[in-house]
Amino acid sequence: MDKMQTLLDSISSFVWGPPLLVLLVGTGIYLTFRLKCLQIIHLPKAFKFLFSKSDSTEGDVSSFAALCTALSATIGTGNIAGVATAIVMGGPGALFWMWVAAFFGMATKYSEGLTTDENGQMAGGPMYYLERGLKSKVLAKLFAFFGIGVAFFGIGTFAQVNAISDVMLTTFQTPKIATAVILTLLVALVILGGIKRISKVAEKIVPAMAIFFVTASLIILLMNSSLIPTVFTTVIKSAFTKTAGMGGFAGATVMLAMRSGIARGVFSNESGLGSAPIAAAAAKTDSCVKQGLIAMTGTFIDTIIICTMTGFVLIMSGLWTEGLQGASLTSASFNSLLPVGNLGQYVVTIGLIFFAFTTILGWNYYGERCAVYLWGVKSIMPYKIIYLVLIAIGGFLNLSLIWALADIVNGLMAIPNLIGLLGLSPIIINETKLFFDNLKFSDTQKEEIA
């Protein structure tokens, strides 16, 4: 097992080396510049579109339901265990690099959400715009293959199931075998109903759990508001200087903080992975630009809001130097700062269970669409059976092994998608310009009539 861990760590370090970091962040910077800081200027409009009703009859679910499906896949272990893992590996500075990845990732996520299937069909995603837009079947097939890998071995199953199993054992003393059986059955009941059932479940669970977790985090931050300036200063300082080891923390270089923050940030918000357009393609919308803007809000909610709150609580507690890892660290941190019984532990446990459960559902759909692209609809049932088997065994695997494997497949999935976004960027920029020019013209007409 140690040899396997060493091998996977080496591959992960190679995959998440300077070339991918430059490609990932560089794509976001380029799109931010060419789209004129769209993620700042048009963020209020994006939230307005999120709750507005579309006139389109195309698609299977509303834009809000599509976003909830996308958020169901992004808001998960990354927000609770992933942030903790990033800070343990890279120190507080890792949170800063998560912000950087998220800020530029919003432009990337917008571009992904805009670039859906050219025919407006529900079976959209990067494999279609890589094949039809970039004229590259090789990149399309690579993306679909790695997408199944992420669903099977990355974000979709192992990391989520392992986190649920651990917190159920720690908080409620539930045996892992019992958690595995119940979780597998619940997932089977939902995923066999397809995108409509998944979106209905996500539409109900995601907003409620996000509000629940954010409220608990806000209470802690308000109770310890005097520490916020110190935490913020620590994050900024640690992002550019080596963090000294203390307690169970071995110390971290700037490069390690950067790699940990960006890798965990991508694991959490999925900007650049190409998953968002798969959900966006099922949305009823009268504009691909609107759907891209709505998709962009997912990164803001996931990382800028939820991951930041989690990270601040972790750093405030000081427990990140004590040798704890993953969800256990987050649980202990919340518990230490919410001095009412074991309230903090229950907040993290309940939040993690629901967040991770909806992530499992969302990534089942993403992987399924990749399988359909490669092998047709006949692959759906075999794919779902394998997915359920992996869920059943996920809780019994080593945590470090899981994160290393997840980082590898995430990085490999991002590469063809980012190449596609750069290749199709002239179309993205042109469609964006046309949309906002028409919107400005429409607003001017309304003013003249008034």
C-alpha positions in Angstrom: 0.0 0.0 0.0 2.9 2.4 0.8 4.4 1.7 -2.6 1.0 2.5 -4.3 0.7 5.7 -2.3 4.2 6.8 -3.2 3.5 6.1 -6.9 0.2 7.9 -6.9 1.8 10.9 -5.1 4.5 11.1 -7.7 2.1 11.0 -10.5 -0.1 13.6 -8.8 2.9 15.9 -8.4 3.8 15.5 -12.0 0.2 16.1 -13.3 -0.2 19.1 -11.0 3.2 20.5 -11.9 3.8 24.0 -13.4 2.5 23.2 -16.9 -1.1 22.3 -15.7 -1.1 25.1 -13.1 -0.1 27.6 -15.8 -2.7 26.1 -18.3 -5.5 26.2 -15.7 -4.9 29.6 -14.2 -3.5 31.0 -17.4 -6.8 30.1 -19.3 -8.8 31.8 -16.6 -6.6 35.0 -16.8 -6.8 35.1 -20.6 -10.6 34.7 -20.6 -10.9 37.2 -17.8 -9.0 39.8 -19.8 -10.8 39.0 -23.1 -14.2 39.0 -21.4 -13.4 42.3 -19.7 -13.7 41.1 -16.1 -17.1 39.7 -16.7 -17.1 37.8 -13.4 -17.1 41.1 -11.5 -19.1 43.4 -13.8 -21.9 40.9 -14.6 -22.1 38.9 -11.4 -25.3 40.7 -10.1 -26.9 40.1 -13.5 -25.9 36.5 -13.3 -27.8 36.1 -10.0 -30.8 37.9 -11.5 -30.9 35.5 -14.5 -30.6 32.6 -12.0 -34.1 33.2 -10.6 -35.7 34.5 -13.8 -38.0 32.3 -15.9 -36.9 31.3 -19.3 -39.3 31.4 -22.3 -37.5 28.4 -23.9 -39.2 25.0 -24.1 -36.0 23.3 -25.0 -34.2 21.2 -22.4 -35.4 19.1 -19.5 -35.0 21.2 -16.4 -35.0 24.9 -15.3 -31.8 26.9 -15.2 -32.0 27.0 -11.4 -32.4 23.2 -11.4 -29.5 22.8 -13.8 -27.4 25.0 -11.5 -28.5 23.0 -8.4 -27.5 19.8 -10.3 -24.1 21.4 -11.0 -23.8 22.6 -7.4 -24.8 19.2 -6.2 -21.7 17.9 -7.9 -19.4 20.8 -6.7 -20.6 21.5 -3.1 -19.3 18.4 -1.4 -16.3 17.0 0.4 -14.2 19.7 -1.3 -15.9 22.4 0.8 -15.4 20.5 4.1 -12.7 17.9 3.8 -10.9 19.4 0.8 -10.3 22.8 2.4 -8.9 21.0 5.4 -6.6 18.8 3.3 -5.4 21.9 1.4 -4.5 23.8 4.6 -2.9 20.8 6.2 -0.7 20.2 3.1 0.0 23.8 2.1 -0.7 25.9 5.2 -3.1 28.8 5.5 -1.7 30.3 2.2 -3.4 27.5 0.3 -6.7 29.3 0.9 -5.4 32.4 -0.9 -4.6 30.2 -4.0 -8.0 28.7 -3.8 -9.4 32.3 -4.1 -7.1 33.0 -7.1 -8.2 29.8 -8.8 -11.8 30.6 -8.1 -11.7 34.2 -9.3 -10.2 33.4 -12.7 -12.1 30.1 -12.6 -15.4 32.1 -12.8 -14.4 33.3 -16.3 -13.5 29.7 -17.2 -16.8 28.3 -15.7 -18.8 31.0 -17.7 -17.1 29.9 -20.9 -17.8 26.2 -20.2 -21.4 26.9 -19.5 -21.8 28.9 -22.7 -20.1 26.4 -24.9 -22.7 23.6 -25.0 -23.9 21.2 -27.7 -24.3 23.2 -30.9 -27.6 21.6 -31.6 -29.0 22.5 -28.2 -29.5 18.9 -27.3 -29.5 17.8 -23.6 -26.5 15.5 -24.2 -24.1 18.4 -24.2 -20.6 18.9 -22.7 -17.0 19.4 -23.7 -16.9 16.1 -25.7 -19.4 17.7 -28.1 -17.8 21.1 -28.5 -14.3 19.5 -28.7 -15.5 17.3 -31.6 -17.8 19.7 -33.4 -16.3 23.1 -32.5 -12.6 22.3 -32.3 -12.9 19.4 -34.8 -10.9 17.1 -32.6 -12.4 13.6 -31.9 -9.2 12.7 -30.1 -9.5 15.4 -27.4 -13.3 14.7 -27.2 -12.7 11.0 -26.5 -9.9 11.8 -24.0 -12.1 14.1 -22.1 -15.0 11.6 -22.0 -12.6 8.8 -20.9 -11.1 11.0 -18.1 -14.6 12.2 -17.2 -15.6 8.6 -16.5 -12.3 8.3 -14.5 -13.3 11.3 -12.3 -16.8 9.9 -11.8 -15.5 6.5 -10.8 -12.3 7.3 -9.0 -12.2 11.0 -8.4 -14.8 13.4 -7.2 -17.8 11.1 -7.9 -17.4 8.2 -5.5 -14.4 7.4 -3.3 -13.8 10.8 -1.8 -17.4 11.4 -1.0 -18.3 7.9 0.3 -15.1 7.8 2.4 -16.0 11.1 4.0 -19.6 10.1 4.8 -18.4 6.7 6.2 -15.8 8.4 8.5 -18.1 11.1 9.9 -20.9 8.5 10.5 -18.5 6.3 12.4 -17.0 9.2 14.4 -20.3 11.0 15.2 -22.9 8.2 15.4 -20.7 5.1 15.7 -22.3 3.7 12.6 -20.3 0.7 11.2 -18.9 1.4 7.8 -20.6 -1.6 6.3 -24.0 -0.3 7.4 -23.2 3.1 5.8 -22.1 1.5 2.6 -25.2 -0.6 2.2 -27.7 2.3 3.0 -25.8 4.8 0.9 -25.6 2.5 -2.1 -29.4 1.8 -1.9 -30.3 5.5 -1.6 -28.1 6.4 -4.6 -29.5 3.6 -6.7 -33.1 4.9 -6.0 -32.2 8.3 -7.3 -29.8 7.7 -10.2 -32.1 5.1 -11.9 -34.6 8.0 -12.4 -32.2 10.0 -14.6 -31.5 13.7 -14.8 -35.0 14.9 -13.9 -35.0 12.9 -10.6 -31.4 13.9 -9.8 -32.3 17.6 -10.4 -35.4 17.4 -8.3 -33.5 16.0 -5.3 -30.7 18.5 -5.9 -33.1 21.4 -6.1 -34.4 20.6 -2.6 -31.2 19.6 -0.8 -28.5 21.9 -2.2 -30.0 25.3 -1.3 -31.2 24.1 2.2 -27.9 22.6 3.1 -25.9 25.5 1.7 -27.9 27.9 3.9 -27.6 25.6 6.9 -23.8 25.3 6.6 -23.2 28.9 5.8 -25.4 30.1 8.7 -23.4 27.9 11.2 -20.1 29.2 9.7 -21.3 32.8 10.0 -22.3 32.3 13.6 -18.8 31.1 14.4 -17.2 34.0 12.5 -19.3 36.6 14.2 -18.6 35.1 17.6 -14.9 35.3 16.8 -15.0 38.4 14.6 -12.0 39.9 16.4 -9.8 37.1 14.9 -10.9 37.7 11.3 -8.2 40.4 10.5 -5.5 38.1 11.9 -6.7 35.1 9.9 -6.9 37.2 6.7 -3.3 38.5 7.3 -2.1 35.0 8.0 -3.6 33.7 4.7 -2.0 36.5 2.6 1.4 36.2 4.3 1.5 32.4 4.1 0.6 32.5 0.4 4.0 34.1 -0.4 6.3 32.9 2.3 7.2 29.5 3.7 5.0 28.3 6.5 7.0 27.0 9.4 6.1 23.6 10.9 4.4 23.4 14.2 2.7 20.7 16.2 1.7 18.0 13.7 2.2 20.4 10.7 5.4 19.7 8.8 5.6 23.1 7.2 4.9 24.2 3.6 6.7 26.0 0.7 5.0 28.6 -1.4 4.9 26.1 -4.3 3.2 23.5 -2.1 0.7 26.1 -0.9 -0.1 27.1 -4.5 -0.4 23.5 -5.7 -2.6 22.4 -2.8 -4.8 25.5 -3.0 -5.4 25.3 -6.7 -5.8 21.5 -6.9 -8.3 21.5 -4.0 -10.0 24.6 -5.4 -10.6 22.8 -8.7 -11.7 19.7 -6.8 -14.3 21.8 -5.0 -15.6 24.2 -7.7 -14.7 22.2 -10.8 -13.9 25.3 -12.9 -11.9 24.1 -15.9 -12.9 20.4 -15.5 -15.7 20.7 -18.1 -18.4 19.2 -15.8 -20.7 22.3 -15.7 -21.7 22.3 -19.4 -23.0 18.7 -19.1 -25.6 19.9 -16.6 -26.1 23.3 -18.4 -27.0 21.5 -21.6 -30.1 20.0 -19.9 -31.4 23.5 -18.9 -34.3 25.3 -20.4 -32.8 28.6 -21.5 -33.3 31.1 -24.3 -29.6 32.0 -24.3 -26.3 30.1 -23.9 -24.7 33.3 -22.5 -27.4 33.5 -19.8 -26.7 29.8 -18.9 -22.9 30.6 -18.8 -23.5 33.4 -16.4 -25.7 31.2 -14.2 -23.0 28.5 -14.3 -20.4 31.1 -13.2 -22.3 31.8 -10.0 -21.6 28.2 -8.9 -17.9 28.9 -8.5 -18.6 32.1 -6.5 -21.0 30.2 -4.2 -18.8 27.2 -3.8 -15.4 28.7 -3.2 -15.6 32.4 -2.6 -18.4 31.9 0.0 -18.4 28.3 1.4 -14.8 27.4 1.1 -13.7 30.7 2.5 -15.9 30.3 5.6 -14.7 26.8 6.2 -11.0 27.9 5.8 -11.4 30.8 8.2 -13.0 28.5 10.9 -10.1 26.0 10.4 -7.4 28.6 10.8 -9.2 30.3 13.8 -9.3 27.0 15.7 -5.6 26.5 15.4 -6.2 22.7 15.1 -4.8 22.5 11.6 -1.3 22.1 13.1 -2.3 19.2 15.4 -2.1 16.3 12.9 -5.8 16.0 12.2 -6.9 15.5 8.6 -9.9 15.9 6.3 -13.4 16.0 7.7 -12.1 15.1 11.2 -10.2 18.4 11.3 -13.2 20.4 10.1 -15.4 18.7 12.6 -13.0 19.3 15.5 -12.6 22.9 14.4 -16.3 23.7 14.3 -16.8 21.9 17.6 -14.1 23.9 19.4 -15.6 27.2 18.3 -19.3 26.4 18.8 -19.3 25.9 22.6 -22.7 24.2 22.8 -22.4 20.5 23.4 -21.2 18.8 20.2 -23.1 21.2 18.0 -20.2 21.9 15.7 -19.5 18.2 15.1 -23.2 17.7 14.1 -23.2 20.7 11.8 -20.2 19.3 9.9 -21.5 15.8 9.9 -25.0 16.7 8.6 -23.6 19.1 6.1 -21.0 16.6 4.8 -23.5 13.8 4.5 -25.9 15.8 2.4 -23.2 17.7 0.4 -21.4 14.5 -0.4 -24.6 12.6 -1.2 -25.6 15.2 -3.8 -22.1 15.2 -5.3 -22.4 11.5 -5.8 -25.7 12.0 -7.7 -24.3 14.8 -9.9 -21.2 13.0 -10.9 -23.1 9.9 -11.7 -24.9 11.9 -14.4 -21.7 13.5 -15.7 -19.9 10.2 -16.0 -23.0 8.7 -17.6 -23.0 11.3 -20.3 -19.3 10.6 -21.0 -20.1 6.9 -21.3 -23.0 7.6 -23.7 -20.7 9.7 -25.9 -18.1 6.9 -26.1 -20.3 3.8 -26.3 -23.9 4.9 -26.8 -27.0 4.5 -24.6 -26.4 0.7 -24.2 -23.6 1.6 -21.8 -25.8 3.4 -19.3 -26.9 0.4 -17.2 -23.4 -1.2 -17.0 -22.0 2.2 -16.1 -24.5 2.7 -13.3 -23.8 -0.9 -11.9 -20.1 -0.2 -11.8 -20.7 3.2 -10.2 -22.9 1.6 -7.4 -20.2 -1.1 -6.8 -17.5 1.6 -6.3 -19.8 3.5 -3.9 -20.2 0.3 -1.9 -16.4 -0.1 -1.5 -15.4 3.6 -1.2 -15.7 3.8 2.5 -13.0 1.2 3.1 -10.2 2.8 1.2 -7.3 4.9 2.5 -7.9 8.6 2.6 -4.5 9.7 1.3 -4.8 7.2 -1.5 -8.2 8.6 -2.5 -7.1 12.2 -2.6 -4.0 11.4 -4.7 -6.1 9.4 -7.2 -8.7 12.1 -7.3 -6.1 14.8 -8.1 -4.6 12.7 -10.9 -7.9 12.1 -12.8 -9.1 15.7 -12.1 -6.0 17.1 -13.7 -6.2 14.7 -16.7 -9.8 15.7 -17.3 -9.0 19.4 -17.2 -6.3 19.3 -19.9 -8.4 18.6 -23.1 -11.2 20.9 -21.8 -8.9 23.8 -21.3 -7.3 23.3 -24.7 -10.8 23.3 -26.2 -11.8 26.6 -24.4 -8.7 28.3 -25.6 -9.3 27.1 -29.2 -13.0 28.2 -29.1 -12.3 31.5 -27.2 -13.0 33.6 -30.3 -16.5 32.2 -30.5 -17.1 32.6 -26.8 -15.9 36.2 -26.9 -18.1 37.0 -30.0 -21.2 35.4 -28.5 -20.7 37.3 -25.3 -20.3 40.6 -27.1 -23.4 40.1 -29.2 -25.5 39.2 -26.2 -24.6 42.3 -24.2 -24.8 44.6 -27.2 -28.4 43.3 -27.8 -29.2 43.6 -24.1 -27.9 47.2 -24.1 -30.0 48.0 -27.2 -33.1 46.4 -25.7 -32.6 48.5 -22.4 -32.2 51.7 -24.5 -35.4 51.0 -26.3 -37.3 50.4 -23.1 -36.0 53.7 -21.7 -37.1 55.6 -24.9 -40.6 54.1 -24.7 -40.8 55.0 -21.0 
